[in-house]
Amino acid sequence: MEQIGLQHILFVSISLFFIGVYGFLTRRNLITMLMSVELILNSVNLNFIAFNKYLWAGRLDGVFFAIFIIAIAACEAAVAIAIIINLYRSHKSIDVESAAEMKY
Amino acid sequence: MEAKEIIFYLLAALTLGSGLLAVTARKIFRAAIFLLFSLIGIAGFYFWLQYEFIAAVQIVVYVGGIVVLIIFSIFLTQQAGTDLPNPPLRRIIFSALAALFGLIFSWMLISQHPFKPGAESPVAVSVANIGSMMLNVNDTGYALPFELVSILLLAAMVGCIVIAIKSRTETAN
């Protein structure tokens, strides 16, 4: 068995990314879609940290990208949940198919 | 097989398995709990890579913040105990095909690319180093993005309150 290196971590990270993509494409509930987006953002963070560890250990750029992505993901989740609660109040449902007023 | 490798494969199994269950579970509350375990697995990867500060931030922000927020919004918007409807078979097949194609394609790209490590000597990822770089105004510092993110957080907080607040006319109806 070969030594665990960058490519093993990248494989975990792209698997997690496409698990998130699969969930985003199949789910029709806004909260579960938001959960898939969180998985995608986490896989990107893991990528940044792995690249920083294995390729650019002399700089801390990957760490800072990860920190700022975490902060922006927190903002995004909070705003998305506020919108979801507002949508539930007006439509009594958080299915994406029920919010179709601006579709046509 | 060393202990490090065993821990890596255990973490990968935990993260990917619970991630897969989080996007396929029929009950939304279970999906949120599986998402929690997947995020803990990612934090374990950060510990495994010896980036302890990022791992702590991951646990505090994701596990302590975002998942709790998601669980509260499930309580607010979902009738407890109702299953999510099964997606149509056609959508499952085509989504799985799209995800598999992307996975194989990027895996081929990664396995053929030669990654060359930088020649610089490693910097310790200590809180002191991160803090002094975060507030540094030189061209290697991150003071400007730090300020921008703080403004973004404030704007998001105000925006959440404005969006989710019940207006007086709405409650009168």
HADDOCK unambig.tbl for C-alpha pairs under 7 A between the chains (distance, minus, plus):
assign (segid A and resid 4 and name CA) (segid B and resid 5 and name CA) 6.80 0.50 0.50
assign (segid A and resid 11 and name CA) (segid B and resid 107 and name CA) 6.87 0.50 0.50
assign (segid A and resid 12 and name CA) (segid B and resid 12 and name CA) 6.43 0.50 0.50
assign (segid A and resid 14 and name CA) (segid B and resid 103 and name CA) 6.60 0.50 0.50
assign (segid A and resid 15 and name CA) (segid B and resid 103 and name CA) 6.55 0.50 0.50
assign (segid A and resid 16 and name CA) (segid B and resid 16 and name CA) 6.18 0.50 0.50
assign (segid A and resid 16 and name CA) (segid B and resid 19 and name CA) 6.95 0.50 0.50
assign (segid A and resid 18 and name CA) (segid B and resid 99 and name CA) 5.27 0.50 0.50
assign (segid A and resid 18 and name CA) (segid B and resid 103 and name CA) 6.38 0.50 0.50
assign (segid A and resid 19 and name CA) (segid B and resid 19 and name CA) 6.94 0.50 0.50
assign (segid A and resid 19 and name CA) (segid B and resid 20 and name CA) 6.15 0.50 0.50
assign (segid A and resid 21 and name CA) (segid B and resid 99 and name CA) 6.50 0.50 0.50
assign (segid A and resid 22 and name CA) (segid B and resid 95 and name CA) 5.60 0.50 0.50
assign (segid A and resid 22 and name CA) (segid B and resid 96 and name CA) 6.14 0.50 0.50
assign (segid A and resid 22 and name CA) (segid B and resid 99 and name CA) 5.79 0.50 0.50
assign (segid A and resid 23 and name CA) (segid B and resid 23 and name CA) 4.79 0.50 0.50
assign (segid A and resid 25 and name CA) (segid B and resid 95 and name CA) 5.94 0.50 0.50
assign (segid A and resid 26 and name CA) (segid B and resid 87 and name CA) 6.38 0.50 0.50
assign (segid A and resid 26 and name CA) (segid B and resid 91 and name CA) 6.32 0.50 0.50
assign (segid A and resid 26 and name CA) (segid B and resid 92 and name CA) 6.10 0.50 0.50
assign (segid A and resid 26 and name CA) (segid B and resid 95 and name CA) 6.53 0.50 0.50
assign (segid A and resid 36 and name CA) (segid B and resid 23 and name CA) 6.75 0.50 0.50
assign (segid A and resid 54 and name CA) (segid B and resid 117 and name CA) 6.33 0.50 0.50
assign (segid A and resid 55 and name CA) (segid B and resid 116 and name CA) 6.60 0.50 0.50
assign (segid A and resid 55 and name CA) (segid B and resid 117 and name CA) 4.02 0.50 0.50
assign (segid A and resid 55 and name CA) (segid B and resid 118 and name CA) 5.33 0.50 0.50
assign (segid A and resid 56 and name CA) (segid B and resid 117 and name CA) 6.56 0.50 0.50
assign (segid A and resid 56 and name CA) (segid B and resid 118 and name CA) 5.35 0.50 0.50
assign (segid A and resid 57 and name CA) (segid B and resid 121 and name CA) 6.92 0.50 0.50
assign (segid A and resid 57 and name CA) (segid B and resid 122 and name CA) 4.56 0.50 0.50
assign (segid A and resid 57 and name CA) (segid B and resid 123 and name CA) 6.22 0.50 0.50
assign (segid A and resid 58 and name CA) (segid B and resid 120 and name CA) 4.95 0.50 0.50
assign (segid A and resid 58 and name CA) (segid B and resid 121 and name CA) 5.26 0.50 0.50
assign (segid A and resid 58 and name CA) (segid B and resid 122 and name CA) 4.32 0.50 0.50
assign (segid A and resid 58 and name CA) (segid B and resid 123 and name CA) 5.06 0.50 0.50
assign (segid A and resid 59 and name CA) (segid B and resid 123 and name CA) 6.58 0.50 0.50
assign (segid A and resid 74 and name CA) (segid B and resid 66 and name CA) 6.61 0.50 0.50
assign (segid A and resid 75 and name CA) (segid B and resid 153 and name CA) 6.08 0.50 0.50
assign (segid A and resid 75 and name CA) (segid B and resid 156 and name CA) 5.72 0.50 0.50
assign (segid A and resid 77 and name CA) (segid B and resid 66 and name CA) 6.81 0.50 0.50
assign (segid A and resid 78 and name CA) (segid B and resid 160 and name CA) 6.68 0.50 0.50
assign (segid A and resid 79 and name CA) (segid B and resid 156 and name CA) 6.37 0.50 0.50
assign (segid A and resid 79 and name CA) (segid B and resid 159 and name CA) 7.00 0.50 0.50
assign (segid A and resid 79 and name CA) (segid B and resid 160 and name CA) 5.25 0.50 0.50
assign (segid A and resid 81 and name CA) (segid B and resid 73 and name CA) 6.76 0.50 0.50
assign (segid A and resid 82 and name CA) (segid B and resid 160 and name CA) 5.43 0.50 0.50
assign (segid A and resid 82 and name CA) (segid B and resid 163 and name CA) 6.06 0.50 0.50
assign (segid A and resid 82 and name CA) (segid B and resid 164 and name CA) 5.03 0.50 0.50
assign (segid A and resid 83 and name CA) (segid B and resid 163 and name CA) 6.43 0.50 0.50
assign (segid A and resid 83 and name CA) (segid B and resid 164 and name CA) 6.79 0.50 0.50
assign (segid A and resid 85 and name CA) (segid B and resid 77 and name CA) 6.75 0.50 0.50
assign (segid A and resid 85 and name CA) (segid B and resid 164 and name CA) 6.59 0.50 0.50
assign (segid A and resid 86 and name CA) (segid B and resid 163 and name CA) 6.88 0.50 0.50
assign (segid A and resid 86 and name CA) (segid B and resid 164 and name CA) 5.62 0.50 0.50
assign (segid A and resid 88 and name CA) (segid B and resid 77 and name CA) 6.34 0.50 0.50
